[in-house]
């Protein structure tokens, strides 16, 4: 069975041929798997695109921007829509805005999410206006309180902006396990539209209380750090892809790691970040084909135990 490297040798070019490349590669018609946002029932494709670190390049540097343009094109052609960014990601918002402005504008094809990460109403409004300018979009699909910074005040502000029609959804985020108890309490008390949190085959703490709380309270879930910043690939380096991967149409470790996450019923979408078009093509493929049930998820987890 081909591993991630072998898949990447062919996927980068194939991904750019047309919008349904991944479905055709699996012998399946139809779009990428989508999950509904509980608060509205709007559908969101399960593979999103993160921009932390990977999109932090000078927007005027053509050499640096070229592969990122390919990443975005590959993502959209596979049927992805959700792009997650933040003011704290350096130039990522500006880069995203430049890339979305190409070809007459790609913004209508995306679900654009960013964050507020500052104290106080006025500072948050300045940050939000800067985000709108950088992203080239007055209306944003999702704005999230980043890493629990001034949470109560910023949630109130974002809900007011939602009522005004400036944003469509409100969320909260964090990326480490120590915040999970506080996030659980916030989900139960505040019931935001979205929660963004870390989950992976090697870091499953969110499954204990936080994800069930999201299910019980109608909160959509975005997953960050799906590969634990590359640690999972280092752990399986040199290991053959297990036979169970074929049971859910996986041809790489990346797809197996992502499908483990998508297989949890609370998860709405996962947002891996990459600056490599071939990796984007590989990641997107996890949104197609069979997905693991609870038993198969445990078998996947046992591989890395």
C-alpha positions in Angstrom: 0.0 0.0 0.0 1.4 3.4 -0.9 2.6 5.6 2.0 2.3 9.4 2.3 5.4 10.0 0.2 4.3 7.9 -2.7 0.9 9.4 -2.7 2.4 12.9 -2.7 4.4 12.2 -5.8 1.2 12.0 -7.8 -1.4 14.0 -5.8 0.0 17.5 -6.3 -0.5 17.4 -10.1 -3.8 15.4 -10.0 -5.3 17.8 -7.5 -5.2 20.7 -9.9 -7.0 19.0 -12.7 -10.5 19.6 -11.5 -12.7 20.1 -8.5 -13.8 16.5 -8.1 -10.3 14.8 -8.3 -10.5 13.2 -4.9 -14.0 11.7 -5.4 -12.9 10.4 -8.8 -9.7 8.9 -7.3 -11.9 7.0 -4.9 -14.3 5.9 -7.5 -17.0 8.0 -5.9 -19.2 10.7 -7.3 -20.2 13.6 -5.2 -18.7 16.3 -2.9 -16.5 16.2 0.1 -18.2 14.9 3.3 -19.8 17.8 5.2 -21.2 18.2 8.7 -23.9 20.5 9.8 -23.4 23.5 12.1 -25.8 22.8 15.0 -27.0 26.3 15.5 -28.2 26.8 11.8 -27.9 23.4 10.1 -25.6 24.9 7.5 -23.3 22.3 6.0 -19.5 22.7 6.3 -17.0 20.4 4.6 -15.0 18.4 7.1 -11.5 19.4 5.8 -10.6 23.0 6.4 -7.4 24.9 6.0 -5.4 26.4 8.8 -2.9 29.2 8.3 -0.8 29.4 11.5 2.9 29.6 10.6 2.4 28.3 7.1 0.8 31.5 5.6 3.1 33.9 7.5 5.1 35.2 4.5 5.5 38.6 3.0 2.4 39.1 0.8 4.5 40.9 -1.9 7.0 38.0 -2.2 6.0 36.2 -5.3 8.2 33.2 -4.7 6.8 32.7 -1.2 3.2 33.3 -2.3 3.2 30.9 -5.3 3.0 27.6 -3.4 0.4 29.1 -1.0 -1.7 30.0 -4.0 -1.5 26.4 -5.1 -2.4 25.2 -1.6 -5.5 27.4 -1.7 -6.5 26.3 -5.2 -6.0 22.6 -4.3 -8.2 23.1 -1.2 -11.0 24.8 -3.1 -10.9 22.3 -6.0 -11.3 19.5 -3.5 -14.4 21.1 -2.2 -13.0 22.7 1.0 -14.5 26.1 2.2 -13.3 26.8 5.8 -10.2 28.9 6.1 -9.1 29.6 9.7 -6.7 32.5 10.4 -5.9 35.1 13.1 -4.3 38.5 13.7 -1.6 36.8 15.8 -0.5 34.6 12.9 1.8 37.3 11.5 1.0 38.0 7.8 -1.5 35.1 7.5 -4.6 37.3 7.3 -3.0 39.6 4.7 -1.8 36.6 2.6 -5.2 35.0 2.8 -6.8 38.2 1.6 -4.4 38.6 -1.3 -4.9 35.0 -2.4 -8.7 35.3 -2.2 -8.7 38.5 -4.3 -7.2 36.7 -7.3 -9.2 35.9 -10.4 -12.1 38.3 -9.7 -12.4 37.1 -6.1 -12.6 33.7 -4.4 -14.2 35.0 -1.2 -17.7 33.7 -2.1 -16.4 30.1 -2.2 -15.1 30.3 1.3 -16.2 30.1 4.9 -13.8 32.7 6.4 -12.9 32.4 10.1 -10.6 34.6 12.2 -10.2 35.6 15.8 -9.9 38.4 18.4 -7.0 38.2 20.8 -6.9 41.4 22.8 -8.3 43.0 25.9 -11.2 45.5 25.9 -13.9 46.6 23.5 -12.1 49.3 21.6 -8.9 47.3 21.1 -11.0 44.3 19.8 -12.9 46.6 17.4 -9.6 48.0 16.0 -8.3 44.4 15.6 -11.5 43.3 13.9 -11.4 46.2 11.5 -7.8 45.4 10.6 -8.8 41.8 10.0 -11.6 42.9 7.7 -9.2 45.1 5.7 -6.5 42.4 5.5 -9.0 39.7 4.5 -10.8 42.0 2.0 -14.2 41.2 3.5 -16.5 43.4 5.6 -18.5 40.4 6.6 -16.8 37.4 8.3 -18.3 34.0 8.7 -16.8 33.2 12.1 -15.0 35.3 14.7 -13.6 33.4 17.7 -12.3 34.6 21.1 -8.7 33.4 20.8 -7.2 31.3 23.6 -9.7 32.6 26.2 -8.4 36.2 26.1 -10.9 38.5 27.9 -13.5 35.9 27.1 -16.6 37.4 28.8 -16.2 40.8 27.3 -15.2 39.6 23.8 -18.1 37.1 23.6 -20.5 39.9 24.4 -19.0 42.1 21.7 -19.0 39.3 19.1 -22.6 38.5 19.9 -23.5 42.2 19.3 -21.7 42.2 16.0 -23.6 39.0 15.1 -26.9 40.8 15.7 -25.7 43.6 13.5 -24.9 41.2 10.7 -21.1 41.9 10.7 -20.3 38.3 11.6 -22.3 35.1 11.1 -21.1 32.9 13.9 -19.3 33.3 17.3 -16.7 31.0 18.7 -14.0 30.3 21.3 -10.7 28.7 20.9 -7.7 27.1 22.7 -5.0 24.7 21.7 -3.8 22.9 24.9 -5.3 20.4 27.2 -5.0 22.5 30.4 -7.8 24.7 29.0 -10.3 21.9 28.5 -12.0 22.2 31.8 -12.6 25.9 31.4 -13.8 25.4 27.8 -16.2 22.7 29.0 -17.7 25.2 31.5 -18.0 27.9 28.9 -19.6 25.5 26.4 -22.2 24.6 29.0 -22.8 28.1 30.1 -22.4 30.2 27.0 -23.3 27.8 24.2 -21.2 29.6 21.5 -21.8 28.6 17.8 -18.3 27.1 17.6 -15.5 25.7 19.7 -12.0 25.3 18.3 -9.8 22.9 20.3 -6.9 20.4 19.9 -7.6 16.7 19.3 -5.5 14.0 17.7 -4.9 10.3 17.8 -2.1 11.0 20.4 -3.9 13.7 22.4 -7.5 12.6 23.2 -8.3 14.5 26.4 -11.1 16.5 24.6 -13.0 13.3 24.2 -13.6 12.9 27.9 -15.9 15.8 28.8 -15.4 18.7 26.3 -16.7 17.1 23.1 -19.7 15.4 24.8 -20.5 18.9 26.2 -20.4 20.3 22.7 -22.8 17.6 21.4 -25.2 18.2 24.3 -25.2 21.9 23.8 -25.4 22.2 20.0 -21.9 23.6 19.5 -19.9 23.0 16.3 -16.4 21.8 16.8 -13.2 22.7 14.8 -10.1 20.7 15.5 -6.6 22.2 15.5 -3.2 20.5 15.9 -4.4 17.3 14.2 -0.8 16.1 13.7 0.5 17.5 17.0 2.8 19.9 15.1 4.3 17.0 13.2 5.0 14.7 16.2 2.7 12.0 14.9 4.6 11.7 11.6 7.9 11.5 13.5 6.3 8.7 15.6 5.4 6.6 12.6 8.5 7.3 10.5 9.6 4.1 8.8 6.4 2.3 9.7 4.3 0.8 6.9 0.7 2.0 6.7 -1.4 -0.6 8.5 -3.8 -2.9 6.7 -6.8 -1.3 8.5 -6.2 1.9 6.5 -7.8 0.2 3.5 -11.0 -0.3 5.5 -11.6 3.5 5.4 -10.0 4.2 2.0 -6.8 5.7 3.4 -3.6 5.7 1.4 -1.4 7.8 3.8 -0.8 8.3 7.5 -2.1 11.9 7.2 -5.4 10.6 5.9 -5.6 8.0 8.7 -4.8 10.7 11.4 -7.4 13.0 10.0 -10.1 10.4 9.6 -9.5 9.4 13.2 -10.6 12.9 14.1 -13.5 13.2 11.6 -14.8 9.9 12.9 -15.7 11.5 16.3 -19.4 12.4 16.0 -18.9 15.8 17.7 -16.4 17.0 15.2 -17.6 19.4 12.5 -14.3 20.0 10.7 -10.5 19.7 11.1 -8.1 22.5 10.1 -4.6 21.1 9.2 -2.2 23.8 8.1 0.3 23.3 5.3 2.4 25.4 2.8 2.8 22.4 0.4 0.2 21.8 -2.3 0.8 18.1 -2.3 0.2 17.9 1.4 -3.0 19.8 0.9 -4.1 17.3 -1.7 -3.3 14.5 0.7 -5.1 16.1 3.6 -8.2 16.8 1.5 -8.5 13.2 0.5 -9.5 12.4 4.1 -12.8 14.1 3.4 -13.8 11.4 1.0 -14.6 7.7 1.3 -15.5 5.6 4.3 -15.0 7.1 7.8 -14.1 5.1 11.0 -16.7 4.1 13.5 -15.9 4.1 17.2 -14.4 0.6 17.2 -12.1 1.4 14.3 -11.0 4.7 15.9 -9.8 2.6 18.9 -7.9 0.3 16.6 -6.2 3.3 15.0 -5.3 4.7 18.5 -3.9 1.4 19.5 -1.3 1.7 16.7 0.4 4.6 18.5 -0.2 3.5 22.1 
